[in-house]
């Protein structure tokens, strides 16, 4: 399990960075903070350890009363996004409720991370786009069947369409995690996290970035961070 | 769509403004650092600019030359730290922004009119 909680943030967009040797890194920029500790989960009370992080301000009149109570208890202004992230006791002990977590204590360049976001909704989508079916020939007598999926099963045996056959349907607007991305740069002043590669979702999507759960082991069998 | 101000700032920090301005059709000499193992040397690539892709820090330009009667094109990221120097040798007169037609020409026909010598 992760020792550090990771971040909740907002995808800003993509650009590129040059490394010192001139290699171009394609990065996604994430606004990752300032993150405030809204609450803590402890073994004694909850049976596990986690921190509850708050991100972005929210107007008081837009805050419902149960949430407002939590912010009042923590003595902080209302936050728009609140998320609980697991961490170990050593990390949790460093921060009081109400403290602001600095980004560079969580990530450094070169860390392997997992990013989670909600993909763009594409609505009801055909099999060619949703499942990469090949479709049918566009000529040679194909009649009104160019983008169809073809057969979905046999006749009398078993006499029904088997479960999990790929068909048209809702595509996108689902939570997707991309594992084992690399942190390219951390800007603790502006709270920017630059991650090599793409992150699911459109710009302004709320994303979660955590240390990789399945990171390949570095030399000597020690997990990276 | 407008670039997000934060992205614009990140890209602005990478810009290299020390190079001379040049346009499609110009003849350039690009001094490009080559890293071989732990050795580093500078290679010069001289030719005509046939394409420019102006996108802030992500800008690139393509230089074409004919080397031993084989056409060679190379695309450089304009703001790459591996470009040591760019020399503008000649200013060309061309009427389009992409000079792909040069690929089909050779010898005297593949010349670009010089702005100075008429």
Interface residues (C-beta under 8 A of the other chain):
Chain A: X12 X13 X14 X15 X16 X17 X18 X20 X21 X22 X24 X29 X31 X190 X192 X194 X203
Chain B: X3 X4 X6 X7 X10 X11 X14 X33 X35 X57 X58 X77 X79 X80 X81 X82
